[in-house]
Amino acid sequence: MKMRIALPSLLALLCLALVALPAMAGTTVYDNGLPTSSPGSSPPIGFFNNSTSNTVEVPYTYIPTDISFYVWTLTPRVPLGSVTWSFTNSEGPGPSINFGTDPVPANTPCIGNAMEQLCHVTIDFTPGLTYPIAPGTETWLNLSGMSGLVDWAVSGNPNAGAQASTCFLVKGVCGPTLTNIPTEAFSVSGTYVTPEPGSILLLGTGILGFAGVLRRKLIR
C-alpha cells in the first residue's frame, strides 16, 4: 500500500520539477536565414542615423540570450564600434521590452574581397535579458548606431516570413516615415521559460511507463 501511494507522488514531483526548470540556454528560437551573396538593397544602419527593424516570431515564451546578424562593410574593414539594439512591441525603436548598446566583438569574423566584406556579428546577453518575449505578441528587433557605412545583410531565404523596415531617427525615435525593405539575415537564441510541450509529454510518458513496469514487479 505504501508503494502504491509513493509511485504516483514521485511521478507528480518529477513532472513538477520538469515544468519548473527552464530549458538549456543557447537554443536558436528564431532564424530568418543566411545572407545573400551581395549587399542587396538594405539602407545602412549606422550612417545618417538610420535604424532598421525586423519582426521576430517565436513558438514559446523565451528570454533572449544572444542575437546574431550579418552586415556588409567597405574594405578595408572599418571598425564596427558598437551596436544599439532593442526588442519592441511596435515597429521601430519605440517603447522597448529589452534594449541596450554593446560593443561589436573584436574577433567578429569577416570575409570578402577588395571592395566589400560580410561580417557575422554576435551580441551575447548571457545569462539572458530581463523580460521574456511571448508567442503571439508582436515583436521587432531593431538595430542602429554602428560605425561607418554598415548595411544589415538581406536574407537569402525566399521563405522568410518576417517584415522589415527602416527609418530615420529623430532624438532616438523613428521619424514620421517608415520604409519597407527586404527581410534581413539574423537569428535569435534564448532560454525557454518552460520546456516545449512535446518534451514534457515525451518525458512524462517515459516516466509513466517506467512506473507501470516497476509497480507490476512489486505487486508480484
C-alpha beads as a LAMMPS data file, in Angstrom:
LAMMPS data file: protein, C-alpha beads

220 atoms
219 bonds

1 atom types
1 bond types

-500.0 500.0 xlo xhi
-500.0 500.0 ylo yhi
-500.0 500.0 zlo zhi

Masses

1 110.0

Atoms # bond

1 1 1 0.000 0.000 0.000
2 1 1 2.783 2.407 0.821
3 1 1 4.461 1.774 -2.517
4 1 1 1.215 2.381 -4.433
5 1 1 0.977 5.817 -2.858
6 1 1 4.674 6.605 -3.295
7 1 1 4.836 5.965 -7.040
8 1 1 2.166 8.499 -8.099
9 1 1 3.633 11.018 -5.675
10 1 1 7.099 10.541 -7.129
11 1 1 5.725 10.912 -10.653
12 1 1 3.955 14.150 -9.740
13 1 1 7.124 15.571 -8.181
14 1 1 9.194 14.706 -11.254
15 1 1 6.688 16.354 -13.596
16 1 1 6.563 19.488 -11.450
17 1 1 10.358 19.661 -11.416
18 1 1 10.437 19.381 -15.201
19 1 1 7.971 22.221 -15.657
20 1 1 9.827 24.422 -13.177
21 1 1 13.248 24.014 -14.789
22 1 1 13.994 26.212 -17.822
23 1 1 15.358 24.631 -20.959
24 1 1 19.054 24.914 -21.744
25 1 1 20.341 28.265 -22.972
26 1 1 21.703 28.756 -26.453
27 1 1 18.720 27.312 -28.322
28 1 1 18.000 29.072 -31.618
29 1 1 14.448 30.288 -31.147
30 1 1 14.171 32.256 -34.402
31 1 1 16.226 32.019 -37.615
32 1 1 15.469 34.348 -40.514
33 1 1 18.020 32.794 -42.873
34 1 1 21.548 33.397 -44.139
35 1 1 22.537 36.492 -46.139
36 1 1 22.600 36.806 -49.906
37 1 1 25.965 36.906 -51.677
38 1 1 25.699 40.632 -52.403
39 1 1 24.901 43.685 -50.261
40 1 1 21.352 43.969 -51.610
41 1 1 19.141 46.989 -51.027
42 1 1 19.045 47.486 -47.250
43 1 1 19.779 51.029 -46.052
44 1 1 22.783 51.368 -43.738
45 1 1 22.095 51.009 -40.013
46 1 1 24.994 53.193 -38.912
47 1 1 25.002 56.001 -41.462
48 1 1 22.891 59.185 -41.238
49 1 1 21.257 57.864 -38.058
50 1 1 19.189 55.107 -39.705
51 1 1 17.504 52.345 -37.723
52 1 1 16.469 49.007 -39.214
53 1 1 13.673 46.816 -37.797
54 1 1 12.691 43.197 -38.427
55 1 1 9.859 41.106 -36.975
56 1 1 10.584 38.121 -34.718
57 1 1 8.165 35.204 -34.356
58 1 1 8.658 32.532 -31.685
59 1 1 6.743 29.349 -30.756
60 1 1 7.208 29.576 -26.976
61 1 1 7.948 32.170 -24.304
62 1 1 11.694 32.738 -24.075
63 1 1 14.359 35.034 -22.657
64 1 1 16.864 36.123 -25.355
65 1 1 20.493 35.154 -24.694
66 1 1 22.052 36.470 -27.924
67 1 1 21.392 37.889 -31.372
68 1 1 23.414 37.013 -34.456
69 1 1 23.258 39.077 -37.652
70 1 1 25.262 39.852 -40.799
71 1 1 26.429 43.256 -42.047
72 1 1 28.171 44.424 -45.205
73 1 1 31.081 46.838 -44.743
74 1 1 33.551 48.517 -47.055
75 1 1 37.102 47.172 -47.455
76 1 1 39.489 47.875 -45.823
77 1 1 37.276 46.968 -42.900
78 1 1 36.235 49.938 -40.807
79 1 1 35.914 49.499 -37.040
80 1 1 32.344 48.377 -36.392
81 1 1 32.279 50.051 -32.992
82 1 1 29.102 49.234 -31.092
83 1 1 25.505 48.452 -31.956
84 1 1 22.357 49.815 -30.336
85 1 1 19.654 47.153 -30.227
86 1 1 16.158 46.769 -28.855
87 1 1 13.215 44.370 -28.818
88 1 1 9.944 46.264 -29.112
89 1 1 6.223 45.542 -29.409
90 1 1 5.841 48.001 -32.282
91 1 1 7.680 48.763 -35.494
92 1 1 10.778 50.849 -34.909
93 1 1 12.815 51.561 -31.751
94 1 1 9.939 52.806 -29.611
95 1 1 8.899 51.575 -26.125
96 1 1 11.239 48.657 -25.512
97 1 1 10.866 45.199 -23.985
98 1 1 14.654 44.969 -23.803
99 1 1 17.289 47.402 -25.081
100 1 1 20.958 48.287 -24.826
101 1 1 24.191 49.239 -26.569
102 1 1 27.014 46.690 -26.825
103 1 1 30.459 46.721 -28.445
104 1 1 30.901 44.574 -31.531
105 1 1 33.396 41.816 -30.546
106 1 1 36.908 42.431 -31.853
107 1 1 37.082 38.854 -33.138
108 1 1 33.977 39.224 -35.338
109 1 1 34.650 37.098 -38.460
110 1 1 34.564 38.846 -41.863
111 1 1 35.004 37.543 -45.409
112 1 1 35.129 39.453 -48.674
113 1 1 37.194 40.996 -51.450
114 1 1 38.920 44.260 -52.290
115 1 1 35.615 46.144 -52.351
116 1 1 33.400 44.837 -49.557
117 1 1 33.235 42.437 -46.635
118 1 1 30.467 40.434 -44.981
119 1 1 30.787 40.308 -41.188
120 1 1 28.938 37.938 -38.857
121 1 1 28.200 39.803 -35.617
122 1 1 27.055 38.072 -32.418
123 1 1 25.949 40.045 -29.348
124 1 1 25.818 37.890 -26.223
125 1 1 23.273 38.659 -23.476
126 1 1 24.112 35.612 -21.320
127 1 1 22.631 34.709 -18.875
128 1 1 19.709 36.468 -20.565
129 1 1 17.720 39.673 -20.569
130 1 1 15.206 40.924 -18.020
131 1 1 11.924 40.447 -19.827
132 1 1 10.773 37.318 -21.695
133 1 1 9.182 37.504 -25.134
134 1 1 5.991 35.515 -25.677
135 1 1 4.445 33.928 -28.775
136 1 1 1.507 35.723 -30.349
137 1 1 2.958 39.086 -29.285
138 1 1 4.138 41.495 -31.958
139 1 1 7.909 41.718 -31.547
140 1 1 10.521 43.622 -33.533
141 1 1 14.319 43.527 -33.364
142 1 1 15.813 46.969 -34.045
143 1 1 19.457 47.784 -34.851
144 1 1 21.180 51.152 -35.182
145 1 1 24.277 53.085 -34.201
146 1 1 27.070 51.090 -35.884
147 1 1 30.190 52.857 -37.149
148 1 1 30.647 53.739 -40.798
149 1 1 28.623 52.652 -43.809
150 1 1 27.246 49.351 -42.483
151 1 1 24.309 47.547 -44.123
152 1 1 22.287 44.853 -42.343
153 1 1 22.504 41.999 -44.877
154 1 1 19.382 40.911 -46.746
155 1 1 18.226 37.345 -46.083
156 1 1 18.694 34.851 -48.885
157 1 1 15.830 32.740 -47.554
158 1 1 12.926 33.154 -50.003
159 1 1 10.511 31.725 -47.426
160 1 1 11.422 34.145 -44.651
161 1 1 8.083 35.411 -43.369
162 1 1 9.375 38.378 -41.434
163 1 1 8.670 42.005 -42.243
164 1 1 11.387 44.645 -42.256
165 1 1 11.528 48.414 -42.378
166 1 1 13.889 51.314 -41.898
167 1 1 13.508 54.836 -40.565
168 1 1 15.492 57.959 -39.800
169 1 1 15.919 58.532 -36.053
170 1 1 14.971 61.876 -34.557
171 1 1 16.116 62.091 -30.917
172 1 1 16.140 58.292 -30.742
173 1 1 12.633 57.886 -32.174
174 1 1 11.614 56.952 -35.722
175 1 1 10.675 59.896 -37.882
176 1 1 7.222 60.100 -39.461
177 1 1 8.126 57.799 -42.385
178 1 1 8.764 54.039 -42.210
179 1 1 10.122 52.487 -45.404
180 1 1 9.589 48.786 -46.110
181 1 1 12.770 46.900 -47.043
182 1 1 13.675 43.264 -47.818
183 1 1 13.698 40.932 -44.828
184 1 1 17.083 40.671 -43.102
185 1 1 19.513 37.853 -42.208
186 1 1 19.641 37.178 -38.466
187 1 1 18.845 34.715 -35.704
188 1 1 17.872 34.967 -32.044
189 1 1 18.865 32.455 -29.376
190 1 1 17.379 32.141 -25.930
191 1 1 16.310 30.162 -22.920
192 1 1 12.747 28.885 -22.909
193 1 1 10.846 29.864 -19.784
194 1 1 9.289 26.373 -19.764
195 1 1 10.221 23.323 -21.841
196 1 1 8.393 22.650 -25.081
197 1 1 5.103 20.725 -24.620
198 1 1 6.450 17.891 -26.766
199 1 1 9.422 17.385 -24.428
200 1 1 7.148 17.370 -21.365
201 1 1 4.845 14.814 -22.989
202 1 1 7.726 12.574 -24.073
203 1 1 9.405 12.526 -20.675
204 1 1 6.088 12.171 -18.841
205 1 1 5.149 9.168 -20.997
206 1 1 8.517 7.568 -20.271
207 1 1 8.128 8.072 -16.529
208 1 1 4.614 6.624 -16.599
209 1 1 5.850 3.567 -18.463
210 1 1 8.685 3.040 -16.006
211 1 1 6.339 3.461 -13.041
212 1 1 3.939 0.876 -14.517
213 1 1 6.698 -1.696 -15.003
214 1 1 8.018 -1.127 -11.504
215 1 1 4.542 -1.405 -9.977
216 1 1 3.881 -4.733 -11.683
217 1 1 7.168 -6.129 -10.420
218 1 1 6.427 -5.019 -6.860
219 1 1 2.900 -6.498 -6.916
220 1 1 4.319 -9.867 -7.920

Bonds

1 1 1 2
2 1 2 3
3 1 3 4
4 1 4 5
5 1 5 6
6 1 6 7
7 1 7 8
8 1 8 9
9 1 9 10
10 1 10 11
11 1 11 12
12 1 12 13
13 1 13 14
14 1 14 15
15 1 15 16
16 1 16 17
17 1 17 18
18 1 18 19
19 1 19 20
20 1 20 21
21 1 21 22
22 1 22 23
23 1 23 24
24 1 24 25
25 1 25 26
26 1 26 27
27 1 27 28
28 1 28 29
29 1 29 30
30 1 30 31
31 1 31 32
32 1 32 33
33 1 33 34
34 1 34 35
35 1 35 36
36 1 36 37
37 1 37 38
38 1 38 39
39 1 39 40
40 1 40 41
41 1 41 42
42 1 42 43
43 1 43 44
44 1 44 45
45 1 45 46
46 1 46 47
47 1 47 48
48 1 48 49
49 1 49 50
50 1 50 51
51 1 51 52
52 1 52 53
53 1 53 54
54 1 54 55
55 1 55 56
56 1 56 57
57 1 57 58
58 1 58 59
59 1 59 60
60 1 60 61
61 1 61 62
62 1 62 63
63 1 63 64
64 1 64 65
65 1 65 66
66 1 66 67
67 1 67 68
68 1 68 69
69 1 69 70
70 1 70 71
71 1 71 72
72 1 72 73
73 1 73 74
74 1 74 75
75 1 75 76
76 1 76 77
77 1 77 78
78 1 78 79
79 1 79 80
80 1 80 81
81 1 81 82
82 1 82 83
83 1 83 84
84 1 84 85
85 1 85 86
86 1 86 87
87 1 87 88
88 1 88 89
89 1 89 90
90 1 90 91
91 1 91 92
92 1 92 93
93 1 93 94
94 1 94 95
95 1 95 96
96 1 96 97
97 1 97 98
98 1 98 99
99 1 99 100
100 1 100 101
101 1 101 102
102 1 102 103
103 1 103 104
104 1 104 105
105 1 105 106
106 1 106 107
107 1 107 108
108 1 108 109
109 1 109 110
110 1 110 111
111 1 111 112
112 1 112 113
113 1 113 114
114 1 114 115
115 1 115 116
116 1 116 117
117 1 117 118
118 1 118 119
119 1 119 120
120 1 120 121
121 1 121 122
122 1 122 123
123 1 123 124
124 1 124 125
125 1 125 126
126 1 126 127
127 1 127 128
128 1 128 129
129 1 129 130
130 1 130 131
131 1 131 132
132 1 132 133
133 1 133 134
134 1 134 135
135 1 135 136
136 1 136 137
137 1 137 138
138 1 138 139
139 1 139 140
140 1 140 141
141 1 141 142
142 1 142 143
143 1 143 144
144 1 144 145
145 1 145 146
146 1 146 147
147 1 147 148
148 1 148 149
149 1 149 150
150 1 150 151
151 1 151 152
152 1 152 153
153 1 153 154
154 1 154 155
155 1 155 156
156 1 156 157
157 1 157 158
158 1 158 159
159 1 159 160
160 1 160 161
161 1 161 162
162 1 162 163
163 1 163 164
164 1 164 165
165 1 165 166
166 1 166 167
167 1 167 168
168 1 168 169
169 1 169 170
170 1 170 171
171 1 171 172
172 1 172 173
173 1 173 174
174 1 174 175
175 1 175 176
176 1 176 177
177 1 177 178
178 1 178 179
179 1 179 180
180 1 180 181
181 1 181 182
182 1 182 183
183 1 183 184
184 1 184 185
185 1 185 186
186 1 186 187
187 1 187 188
188 1 188 189
189 1 189 190
190 1 190 191
191 1 191 192
192 1 192 193
193 1 193 194
194 1 194 195
195 1 195 196
196 1 196 197
197 1 197 198
198 1 198 199
199 1 199 200
200 1 200 201
201 1 201 202
202 1 202 203
203 1 203 204
204 1 204 205
205 1 205 206
206 1 206 207
207 1 207 208
208 1 208 209
209 1 209 210
210 1 210 211
211 1 211 212
212 1 212 213
213 1 213 214
214 1 214 215
215 1 215 216
216 1 216 217
217 1 217 218
218 1 218 219
219 1 219 220
